[in-house]
Amino acid sequence: MPRRAFASPAGKPIGWACRFAALSTFSRRCALLFGLVLVSAVVVGAAGCTSKTAKIDPAKRVVVLALDAGTWDLLDGYIERGLLPNIKRLRDGGAWGPLESINPSSSPVIWTSVATGKTPEQHGITFFVRFPDGKTGNPVPVSRSLRKTKAIWNILGDADKDVAVVGWLITWPAEEVYGRLISDRAHYGDLKDESFPPNYMAQLKPIGTDTVLAAMPSFMEMTFDPAKVDRNATDPEGRINYLVYDRFVRAYARDVFYMEALERTLDDGALPDVLFMYLRGTDDVQHGFWKFMEPELFEGVSEAQAEAFGRVIERYWGWTDFQVGQILERFGQDRLVMVLSDHGAGAAVGKNKVVTKEYMHLSGSHRKNGMVILNGPGVQPGTKLEGASIYDVTPTLLAYLGLPLAEDMNGRVLGEAFTACKNGCTFEHIASYETGLGEGGGLGEAGGENTTSPMDEKVLEGLRSLGYIDDSAGGAP
């Protein structure tokens, strides 16, 4: 398949020949030796299972759909009611189950572990923010610059797999990939390093309020007044307007932006070999609208409010399911699809109750277990996955694509999902993808300096509105 030829800011082609030429003589020798080792491993790994079982015959392409806070506790019921036809089709024809996550359930930490197969201590993203002055001072949102290890899209690019990464958490500032990357801050607009190639999405502007207002009647019954949005409002009308802005308007605008970015990406030449797509709005609306869905668990929810907002969560999941269908239609049938979430969700009651007054507009909170589905060529339909973990995602994708596993990754291959591995499989291993030769290097032993941007305050505003950070408390892991 012909590869895209992108231009650097200096007008030079961005490709493997150019990258190789830029290395020092010693580095080129190391890279060449590692390439030979990797090619040898891939040739062996392409046999799939080295036991007596047949090989895993991979699909032409792989689609990874990351849907934040997806939980079978909700989705089971929605599927039974026919609200999620695309997710139902994937589940019914594939392997599926809960996906064990980690505590505390910090999404930047978890999604980085998903993408690297490594623990927070290994990959370097350990919380939502960092405090430049140790554990005091003004917080700064974590950035991709702090990541110490390769993500799976880096590994796949090294193996000549064309990737597209859209909206994945903690991908700003955008790094060079073998393909295209639209970072998780691109939706703010006019931000340096928002994508790779540079300025790739420069023509795509943030989604305006008019677009959101036009869609709002499909999700809720209210007349939203942007002029009454006030985080510190104490009157009922003001608090409802802030809730809708905070938990729906921003969420929907962000998800629509990344869906449009994805559409433009998929229209640009051949489809990528592997797509990584992230949507966060499901988490946002579950945080904000749970009490209207289950008013009996909360005090002070009127019948009128339950009527107006009680179906926001299910309708947002319905909208998300439609987007899943749109994406899959582009890729046809010869593709492996992995749908997953970083954690689950539930009502913010009992031990999960929101106790800080400033965040009392929130009524949903996290639960440990998320969900996972595998569907496509090679997958054994009807398999119920047990004991799957966020650390298993990257090893499973590597094994499926015939690439060796790394000894310094956590987790396992979800072999039970694949027909060829019903009697067990063994896979090739290498020590690490960070160095290739095991002599240090990679992306840096201690990561880089945390990158700041003019959009940091907007990121912090979103984190504060969720109660994820409290400036007065100070400190972060």
C-alpha positions as CSV (number, residue, x, y, z in Angstrom):
1,M,0.0,0.0,0.0
2,P,1.5,3.4,-0.9
3,R,2.5,5.5,2.1
4,R,1.6,9.1,2.6
5,A,4.4,11.6,1.9
6,F,4.1,14.5,4.4
7,A,6.3,17.5,4.3
8,S,8.2,18.9,7.3
9,P,8.1,22.7,8.0
10,A,11.3,22.9,6.1
11,G,9.7,21.2,3.1
12,K,11.6,18.0,3.5
13,P,9.8,14.6,3.3
14,I,9.0,13.1,6.6
15,G,9.6,9.4,6.3
16,W,11.8,6.5,7.4
17,A,14.7,7.3,5.1
18,C,14.8,10.9,6.3
19,R,14.6,9.8,10.0
20,F,17.3,7.2,9.5
21,A,19.6,9.7,7.8
22,A,19.2,12.1,10.7
23,L,20.7,9.6,13.2
24,S,24.3,9.5,14.3
25,T,26.5,6.8,12.8
26,F,26.3,4.8,16.0
27,S,22.6,5.3,16.3
28,R,22.1,4.2,12.7
29,R,24.0,1.0,13.4
30,C,21.9,0.4,16.5
31,A,18.7,1.1,14.6
32,L,19.8,-1.1,11.7
33,L,20.6,-4.0,14.1
34,F,17.3,-3.5,16.0
35,G,15.5,-3.5,12.6
36,L,17.0,-6.8,11.8
37,V,16.1,-8.2,15.2
38,L,12.6,-6.8,14.8
39,V,12.1,-8.2,11.3
40,S,13.3,-11.6,12.5
41,A,10.9,-11.5,15.4
42,V,8.0,-10.5,13.2
43,V,8.8,-13.3,10.8
44,V,8.6,-15.8,13.6
45,G,5.7,-14.0,15.3
46,A,3.7,-14.0,12.0
47,A,3.2,-17.7,12.5
48,G,0.9,-16.5,15.4
49,C,1.0,-19.4,17.8
50,T,4.1,-21.4,18.2
51,S,2.1,-24.3,19.8
52,K,0.4,-26.8,17.6
53,T,-2.6,-24.6,17.1
54,A,-3.3,-22.6,13.9
55,K,-2.0,-19.1,13.5
56,I,-4.1,-16.0,14.2
57,D,-5.1,-14.7,10.8
58,P,-5.3,-11.0,11.3
59,A,-7.7,-8.6,9.6
60,K,-6.5,-6.1,7.1
61,R,-7.1,-3.3,9.5
62,V,-7.6,-2.7,13.2
63,V,-10.0,-0.2,14.8
64,V,-9.7,0.7,18.5
65,L,-12.6,2.7,19.9
66,A,-12.1,4.2,23.3
67,L,-15.4,5.2,24.9
68,D,-14.8,6.8,28.3
69,A,-16.5,5.3,31.3
70,G,-18.4,2.6,29.5
71,T,-20.0,0.1,31.9
72,W,-22.0,-3.1,31.3
73,D,-24.1,-2.0,34.2
74,L,-25.7,0.5,31.9
75,L,-25.0,-0.9,28.4
76,D,-26.6,-4.3,29.1
77,G,-29.9,-2.6,29.7
78,Y,-29.6,-0.3,26.7
79,I,-28.7,-3.2,24.4
80,E,-31.7,-5.2,25.6
81,R,-33.9,-2.2,24.8
82,G,-32.5,-2.0,21.3
83,L,-30.8,1.4,21.9
84,L,-27.3,0.4,20.9
85,P,-27.6,-1.7,17.7
86,N,-24.0,-1.3,16.6
87,I,-22.4,-2.1,20.0
88,K,-24.9,-5.0,20.3
89,R,-23.8,-6.4,16.9
90,L,-20.2,-6.1,17.9
91,R,-20.8,-7.8,21.3
92,D,-23.0,-10.6,19.9
93,G,-20.5,-11.5,17.2
94,G,-17.4,-11.2,19.3
95,A,-15.7,-11.7,22.6
96,W,-16.5,-9.4,25.5
97,G,-16.4,-8.9,29.2
98,P,-15.5,-6.5,32.0
99,L,-12.1,-4.7,31.8
100,E,-10.4,-4.3,35.2
101,S,-8.9,-0.9,35.8
102,I,-6.9,0.7,38.5
103,N,-7.5,3.0,41.5
104,P,-7.6,5.9,41.7
105,S,-9.5,6.1,38.4
106,S,-7.6,9.0,36.8
107,S,-8.4,8.8,33.1
108,P,-5.1,10.3,31.8
109,V,-3.2,7.7,33.8
110,I,-5.4,4.8,32.7
111,W,-5.5,5.7,29.0
112,T,-1.8,6.0,28.9
113,S,-1.5,2.6,30.6
114,V,-3.9,1.2,27.9
115,A,-1.7,2.6,25.1
116,T,1.6,1.5,26.6
117,G,0.9,-1.7,28.4
118,K,2.7,-0.2,31.4
119,T,2.1,1.0,34.9
120,P,1.9,4.7,35.8
121,E,5.3,4.4,37.4
122,Q,6.8,3.1,34.2
123,H,5.2,5.5,31.7
124,G,5.3,8.6,33.9
125,I,1.7,9.9,33.8
126,T,0.6,9.6,37.4
127,F,-2.2,12.1,37.8
128,F,-4.3,14.8,36.1
129,V,-1.9,17.6,37.0
130,R,1.6,18.3,38.2
131,F,2.6,21.0,40.7
132,P,5.8,22.8,39.5
133,D,6.8,23.6,43.1
134,G,6.6,20.1,44.3
135,K,3.3,19.6,46.1
136,T,2.3,23.3,46.3
137,G,1.6,26.1,44.0
138,N,-0.5,26.4,40.9
139,P,-1.2,23.0,39.1
140,V,-0.4,22.4,35.5
141,P,-2.2,19.8,33.4
142,V,0.0,16.8,32.5
143,S,1.1,16.6,28.9
144,R,2.5,14.0,26.6
145,S,6.0,15.3,27.2
146,L,6.0,13.5,30.6
147,R,5.5,10.1,29.0
148,K,8.6,8.0,29.4
149,T,7.7,5.1,27.2
150,K,6.5,4.3,23.7
151,A,2.8,4.1,22.9
152,I,1.6,1.3,20.8
153,W,1.2,3.7,17.8
154,N,5.0,4.3,18.0
155,I,5.7,0.6,18.0
156,L,3.3,0.0,15.1
157,G,4.9,2.8,13.1
158,D,8.3,1.2,13.7
159,A,6.8,-1.9,12.1
160,D,5.6,0.1,9.1
161,K,2.0,0.2,10.2
162,D,0.2,3.4,9.1
163,V,-1.6,4.8,12.1
164,A,-4.3,7.4,12.8
165,V,-4.7,8.6,16.4
166,V,-7.6,10.9,17.1
167,G,-8.3,12.7,20.4
168,W,-6.6,10.1,22.6
169,L,-6.0,11.5,26.1
170,I,-2.5,12.9,26.8
171,T,-1.3,13.2,23.2
172,W,-0.6,16.9,23.3
173,P,1.9,18.1,22.2
174,A,1.5,16.0,19.2
175,E,4.4,13.7,18.4
176,E,5.7,12.5,15.1
177,V,4.0,9.2,14.1
178,Y,4.0,7.0,11.0
179,G,0.6,8.4,9.9
180,R,-1.5,11.1,11.5
181,L,-2.2,12.2,15.1
182,I,-4.8,14.8,16.3
183,S,-4.1,15.5,19.9
184,D,-6.5,15.7,22.8
185,R,-6.3,19.5,22.9
186,A,-6.9,20.2,19.2
187,H,-10.5,21.0,19.9
188,Y,-9.5,24.3,21.6
189,G,-8.2,25.6,18.2
190,D,-5.2,27.8,17.4
191,L,-2.8,25.7,19.5
192,K,0.8,24.9,18.6
193,D,1.6,21.2,18.2
194,E,-2.0,20.2,18.1
195,S,-1.5,17.6,15.4
196,F,1.0,15.7,13.3
197,P,1.7,16.6,10.6
198,P,1.9,20.1,11.9
199,N,-1.2,22.2,11.1
200,Y,-3.0,19.0,9.8
201,M,-6.3,20.2,11.3
202,A,-5.7,23.9,11.0
203,Q,-8.9,24.4,8.9
204,L,-11.1,22.6,11.4
205,K,-12.3,25.1,13.9
206,P,-13.8,24.5,17.4
207,I,-17.5,23.6,17.4
208,G,-19.7,26.6,18.1
209,T,-22.5,26.9,20.6
210,D,-25.1,27.1,17.7
211,T,-24.2,23.6,16.7
212,V,-24.7,22.3,20.2
213,L,-28.0,24.3,20.7
214,A,-29.4,22.8,17.5
215,A,-28.7,19.3,18.8
216,M,-29.8,19.8,22.4
217,P,-33.5,18.9,21.9
218,S,-32.5,15.4,20.8
219,F,-31.0,14.9,24.3
220,M,-33.1,16.9,26.8
221,E,-36.2,19.1,27.2
222,M,-35.0,22.5,28.3
223,T,-34.3,26.0,27.0
224,F,-30.6,26.5,27.7
225,D,-29.5,30.1,28.3
226,P,-25.8,30.6,27.8
227,A,-26.1,34.0,29.6
228,K,-27.0,32.3,32.8
229,V,-24.0,29.9,33.0
230,D,-22.4,30.6,36.3
231,R,-20.2,28.2,38.1
232,N,-21.0,29.9,41.4
233,A,-24.8,30.2,40.9
234,T,-26.9,29.3,43.9
235,D,-30.4,29.7,42.3
236,P,-31.9,26.5,40.7
237,E,-32.1,28.0,37.2
238,G,-28.5,29.1,37.3
239,R,-27.3,25.8,38.6
240,I,-29.1,23.9,36.0
241,N,-27.8,26.1,33.2
242,Y,-24.2,25.6,34.6
243,L,-24.8,21.8,34.8
244,V,-26.0,21.6,31.2
245,Y,-23.0,23.8,30.0
246,D,-20.5,21.9,32.1
247,R,-21.6,18.3,31.5
248,F,-23.2,18.5,28.0
249,V,-22.4,21.6,26.0
250,R,-18.6,21.2,26.3
251,A,-18.8,17.4,26.0
252,Y,-20.9,17.3,22.9
253,A,-18.8,20.1,21.2
254,R,-15.6,18.2,21.9
255,D,-16.9,14.9,20.6
256,V,-18.4,16.4,17.5
257,F,-15.0,18.1,16.8
258,Y,-13.1,14.8,17.0
259,M,-15.7,13.0,14.9
260,E,-15.3,15.7,12.2
261,A,-11.5,15.4,12.5
262,L,-11.8,11.6,12.1
263,E,-14.0,12.0,9.0
264,R,-11.5,14.4,7.4
265,T,-8.6,12.0,8.3
266,L,-10.4,9.0,6.8
267,D,-11.2,11.0,3.7
268,D,-7.5,11.7,3.2
269,G,-6.1,8.9,1.1
270,A,-6.1,5.2,2.0
271,L,-7.6,4.2,5.4
272,P,-5.0,3.7,8.1
273,D,-3.8,0.2,9.1
274,V,-4.7,0.9,12.7
275,L,-7.1,3.6,14.1
276,F,-7.1,4.8,17.7
277,M,-10.2,6.9,18.3
278,Y,-11.3,8.4,21.7
279,L,-14.6,9.9,22.7
280,R,-15.1,11.3,26.2
281,G,-18.6,12.7,26.3
282,T,-20.1,9.5,27.8
283,D,-18.1,10.1,31.0
284,D,-19.1,13.7,31.2
285,V,-22.9,13.2,30.9
286,Q,-22.8,10.3,33.4
287,H,-21.1,12.6,35.9
288,G,-23.7,15.3,35.5
289,F,-27.1,13.6,34.7
290,W,-27.2,10.4,36.8
291,K,-29.5,11.8,39.4
292,F,-32.1,12.5,36.8
293,M,-31.9,9.0,35.5
294,E,-32.3,7.5,39.0
295,P,-34.0,10.3,41.1
296,E,-35.0,7.9,43.8
297,L,-31.4,7.7,44.9
298,F,-31.1,11.4,45.4
299,E,-32.8,14.2,47.3
300,G,-34.2,17.3,45.6
301,V,-34.8,16.0,42.1
302,S,-38.2,17.2,40.9
303,E,-40.5,15.3,38.6
304,A,-40.1,18.0,36.0
305,Q,-36.3,17.7,36.2
306,A,-36.4,14.0,35.9
307,E,-38.7,14.3,32.8
308,A,-36.4,16.9,31.2
309,F,-33.0,15.3,31.9
310,G,-33.7,11.7,32.8
311,R,-32.8,10.3,29.3
312,V,-29.7,12.4,28.6
313,I,-27.3,9.5,29.4
314,E,-29.1,6.9,27.3
315,R,-29.5,9.3,24.4
316,Y,-25.9,10.2,24.5
317,W,-25.0,6.6,24.4
318,G,-27.4,6.2,21.5
319,W,-25.6,9.1,19.7
320,T,-22.2,7.5,20.5
321,D,-23.4,4.1,19.2
322,F,-24.4,5.9,15.9
323,Q,-20.9,7.3,15.6
324,V,-19.5,3.8,16.2
325,G,-21.7,2.6,13.2
326,Q,-20.4,5.5,11.0
327,I,-16.8,4.6,11.7
328,L,-17.3,0.9,11.1
329,E,-19.1,1.5,7.9
330,R,-15.9,3.1,6.6
331,F,-13.8,0.1,7.4
332,G,-16.0,-2.7,6.0
333,Q,-15.8,-6.2,7.4
334,D,-12.1,-7.1,7.1
335,R,-11.2,-5.4,10.4
336,L,-10.6,-6.2,14.0
337,V,-12.6,-3.9,16.2
338,M,-11.8,-3.3,19.9
339,V,-14.2,-1.3,21.9
340,L,-13.1,-0.5,25.5
341,S,-13.4,1.9,28.4
342,D,-11.0,3.1,31.1
343,H,-13.4,2.4,34.0
344,G,-17.0,2.0,34.9
345,A,-19.6,4.4,36.4
346,G,-22.4,4.5,38.8
347,A,-24.5,6.8,41.0
348,A,-22.6,9.1,43.4
349,V,-24.2,7.7,46.5
350,G,-22.9,5.9,49.6
351,K,-19.2,5.5,49.6
352,N,-19.1,7.0,46.1
353,K,-21.0,10.2,47.1
354,V,-19.7,13.6,46.1
355,V,-19.0,15.4,49.4
356,T,-17.5,18.7,48.4
357,K,-20.2,21.4,48.1
358,E,-18.5,23.0,45.1
359,Y,-19.1,19.8,43.0
360,M,-22.6,19.0,44.2
361,H,-23.9,19.4,40.7
362,L,-22.2,16.0,40.0
363,S,-24.3,12.9,40.6
364,G,-22.3,10.2,38.9
365,S,-19.0,8.8,39.9
366,H,-16.5,6.2,38.7
367,R,-16.4,2.4,39.3
368,K,-13.3,0.3,38.9
369,N,-14.3,-2.1,36.0
370,G,-14.8,-0.8,32.5
371,M,-15.7,-3.0,29.5
372,V,-14.1,-4.5,26.4
373,I,-15.3,-6.0,23.1
374,L,-13.3,-7.8,20.4
375,N,-14.9,-8.4,17.1
376,G,-13.6,-9.4,13.7
377,P,-11.6,-12.0,11.8
378,G,-10.0,-14.5,14.1
379,V,-12.2,-13.8,17.1
380,Q,-14.3,-16.6,18.5
381,P,-17.9,-15.3,18.7
382,G,-19.8,-15.7,21.9
383,T,-16.6,-15.8,24.1
384,K,-17.1,-14.2,27.6
385,L,-13.8,-12.7,28.7
386,E,-12.9,-13.1,32.3
387,G,-10.1,-11.3,34.1
388,A,-9.2,-8.9,31.3
389,S,-7.2,-5.8,32.3
390,I,-6.3,-2.4,30.9
391,Y,-2.7,-3.7,30.7
392,D,-3.8,-6.5,28.3
393,V,-4.9,-4.1,25.4
394,T,-1.4,-3.4,24.0
395,P,-0.1,-7.0,24.3
396,T,-3.3,-8.3,22.6
397,L,-3.0,-5.9,19.7
398,L,0.7,-6.7,19.2
399,A,0.0,-10.5,19.2
400,Y,-2.9,-10.1,16.8
401,L,-0.8,-8.2,14.4
402,G,2.1,-10.7,14.5
403,L,4.5,-8.6,16.5
404,P,6.5,-9.8,19.5
405,L,5.5,-9.0,23.0
406,A,7.8,-7.0,25.3
407,E,9.0,-8.5,28.6
408,D,8.7,-5.1,30.3
409,M,5.0,-4.7,29.6
410,N,2.4,-5.8,32.1
411,G,-0.7,-7.8,31.2
412,R,-1.3,-10.7,28.9
413,V,-2.7,-11.6,25.5
414,L,-6.4,-12.2,25.6
415,G,-5.8,-15.4,23.7
416,E,-9.2,-16.9,24.7
417,A,-10.8,-14.4,22.4
418,F,-9.3,-16.0,19.3
419,T,-10.3,-19.2,17.6
420,A,-6.8,-20.2,16.8
421,C,-5.8,-20.0,20.5
422,K,-8.6,-22.1,22.0
423,N,-6.1,-24.7,22.9
424,G,-3.5,-22.2,24.0
425,C,-0.9,-20.1,22.2
426,T,2.6,-19.0,22.8
427,F,4.1,-15.8,21.3
428,E,7.5,-14.4,20.5
429,H,9.0,-12.0,23.0
430,I,11.6,-9.3,23.1
431,A,13.1,-7.6,26.1
432,S,11.7,-4.2,25.3
433,Y,10.5,-1.9,22.6
434,E,12.1,1.1,24.4
435,T,15.7,0.2,23.5
436,G,15.6,-2.8,21.2
437,L,19.2,-3.7,22.3
438,G,18.5,-3.3,26.1
439,E,21.3,-0.7,26.5
440,G,19.2,2.4,27.6
441,G,17.6,5.1,25.5
442,G,14.0,5.0,24.5
443,L,12.1,8.2,25.1
444,G,14.2,9.2,28.1
445,E,14.9,7.6,31.4
446,A,12.9,10.2,33.3
447,G,10.7,11.7,30.7
448,G,10.7,15.3,29.6
449,E,9.7,18.6,31.1
450,N,5.9,19.0,31.3
451,T,4.9,21.3,28.4
452,T,2.5,24.2,29.1
453,S,0.2,26.0,26.8
454,P,-2.2,29.0,26.7
455,M,-5.1,26.5,27.0
456,D,-3.9,25.1,30.4
457,E,-6.5,27.2,32.3
458,K,-9.3,25.8,30.1
459,V,-8.1,22.3,30.8
460,L,-7.9,23.0,34.6
461,E,-11.5,24.5,34.5
462,G,-12.8,21.2,33.2
463,L,-10.8,19.2,35.9
464,R,-12.1,21.5,38.6
465,S,-15.7,21.2,37.5
466,L,-15.4,17.4,37.9
467,G,-13.8,17.7,41.3
468,Y,-10.7,15.9,40.0
469,I,-8.4,18.6,41.4
470,D,-8.7,21.1,44.2
471,D,-6.1,23.8,44.2
472,S,-6.5,24.4,47.9
473,A,-5.7,20.8,48.7
474,G,-2.3,21.0,46.9
475,G,-0.3,18.1,45.8
476,A,-0.6,15.2,43.4
477,P,1.1,11.8,43.0
